[in-house]
Amino acid sequence: MMVKICGITNMDDAKAAVDAGASAIGFNFYRESPRYISPTGASLIAEKLPETVWKVGVFVNETGEYLAKIALQVGLDVAQLHGWTSEAVGIRVWRAMPADDSFMPELVDESVEALLVDASSDTLFGGTGETFDWSILRFVKKKLIVAGGLDASNVRQAIEIAQPWGVDACSRLEKSPGLKDHQKMRGFIKSALGN
């Protein structure tokens, strides 16, 4: 099970996530987000992470040129794309989709490694803390990452119902936006990995 902790803004939280067994760390480059981190801040953290932990850049409504520049600067392994963000070239791509009436995974380009499905929101691109009906994912033929309102109390249920390749958590693991609660983070990762 791929376990991603998103919205990392500091080294302490990144280290705690890695020590607890996270497979991937998410850096949010969307300026409107309370979890925004500058590319420079992200690169300072990324350079200290083990090579085995994927560094994921979260991009919202960005050009391919900007994405490529940040991916190189930070040393990203994956680009997670929200909104109309251009497809990335030369990097693995996870395409984020809301779990609403527009959810049509069959239309996603074949080059996309995985679909990250999150609760729908009129104002936010993720980080809502809300869940959705995981059963809509049962018959999707692509690699799936379930996001949205996950924590230690519900991640096993989400995994059993959706049968995803990975899970992603952020806001339910925080003390305040951008600052993780290490105990909640450890509990989530332990539950996700079935330990």
N, C-alpha and C positions, 0 to 999 in steps of 0.2 A: 504494500500500500504506500503510495506516494503521499507524504504529509507536508503541506506547505503552510508556513506561518507568514501571513501577509502584514503589511503596514509596519515593518521594522524601521525604527528611526534612530536607534542607538546601539552601541556595541554590546552593552550588558544584556539587552533583550535578544540580540542575535546569538550571543554565546549561550544563553540559557536555552534557546530553541534548539541549537545544534547539540548541546549536551543532553537534551531530553530525547533526541532522536529524529528531529525534523529532517526531511529530505530536501526541502527547498525553503528559501527565504525570499519574501517579496518586498521590493522597494517601490514605493508609490511616487511616480514622477508627475502626478496630476496636481497642479498648483492649488486648485480649489479644495483639495482634500485636507482634513485635519491631520492626516498621516503623511503629508508631503515630505519628501526628503530631497535635498539638492543632489545633483549628480556627484558633486565633490564629496558630500557627506556619505553617500552610498558607496563610493569607491574606497573611502577610508575603512569602511566596515568590510566590504567585499574582499579586499586584499588580505584580510586576516581570517577569512573563512576557509575551512578545508575544501580542497578541490572536489571532494565527493558530494558537497552540498551545492545544489543548483542555485544560482543567483537569478531571480526572475524580476524583470522590470515591468511595472504596470504603467501602461500608456493609455490615455484617453484623448481621442480626437487629435491625433498627432500625425505629422507627415513622416513618410519613410526616411527622409533625410535626417530629421531630428532623432528619430529612433535609432538609426544606424550610428550616429555620432555618440549618443548616450551609451549604447550597447558596447561600443569600443572603449569609451572612457571608463566605464564601470567594470567591464569584463563580464557582461551578462551572458548567461547560458540560454535564457529563454525570454521572449517578449510576450507579455500577456496583453492582448489588444482589446480595448473597449471602444464603443462608439464607432465612428467612421475611420479610425486610425488605419492608415495604409498598411497593406501586407508588408511584413518585414522580409528583407533579403539577407541570406547568409546567417540566419539565426533560427533556432526552433521557435515555433509559434503556438501559443495557446490562445484561442479565440473565446472571449467572454460573451455569453448570451444570457439575457434575462429569461426567467421561467414564466413567460406570459403568452398571450395569443400570437406573438410574433416568433415564437420558438419553432424554428424549422431547421434542425440540424442537418438535414439532407442537402441544404443549399451551401453548406460550408465547404470551402475549397479543400481539395484533397491534400494540399501541402501542409495543412494545419495538423499539428501533432495531437492536440487534445482540445476538447470543448470544456470550458469552465462555465458551469451553469449556476447562476446566482438568483436570489430573490429579486423580483421586479420592483423598481422604484421610479417615480416620476422625476425625482430630483437628484438621486445619488447613483454613482457608478460603483456599486458594491459597498461593503461596510455598513449595511443597514441593520445587521443583527437579526434579521427576519429569516424564517425558513420558508420553504415552499413544498408542494406535493411531490416528493421524490419519486413517486411511482410513474411520473411522466417520462422518466429516464430509462425505464426498464427495457425498452425495445430499441434504444438508440444503438447503432452499430459502431459508433466512433468511440475512441478513448474519452472517458468522462472524468471531470473533476467536479465534485459537489462542493459548493460554497453557500454561504448564507445562513447565519444564525446557528452555526455549529459550535458545540462545546463538548465537554466530557459527558454530559448527560444525554446527548442525543446522537453523537457521531456513529455509534455502533448501529443504531436503528437506520440511519441514513445509508450506511454501507450495506446493510442487509437488504434494504429495499431497492436501492439504485444500482448496486453492484458496480461501483465506479473503479477507475484506475487510481484515483487519488481524491483527497479531501483538502480543503483550504479553510482556514479560520483567521479571523482578525478581531472584530469589535467585541465579541463575547469573551475574549481572552485579555481584555484591557482593564487597567485601573482608571485610565482616562485616555482620550484619543491620542494614539501614538506611543503610549506607555503600557507595556505588557505586565500582566499579573503572572509572575513566574510559576506560581502554584497551579493556576488555571491552565496555563500553557502546558505544563508537565502532565496534568490530568488528561487534557485533550489528546496529546500525542500518545500517551499510554493507552487510552481507550481506542484511538484510531488504529493502533498497531495490534490491538487485541491482547495486550499484556496485562 
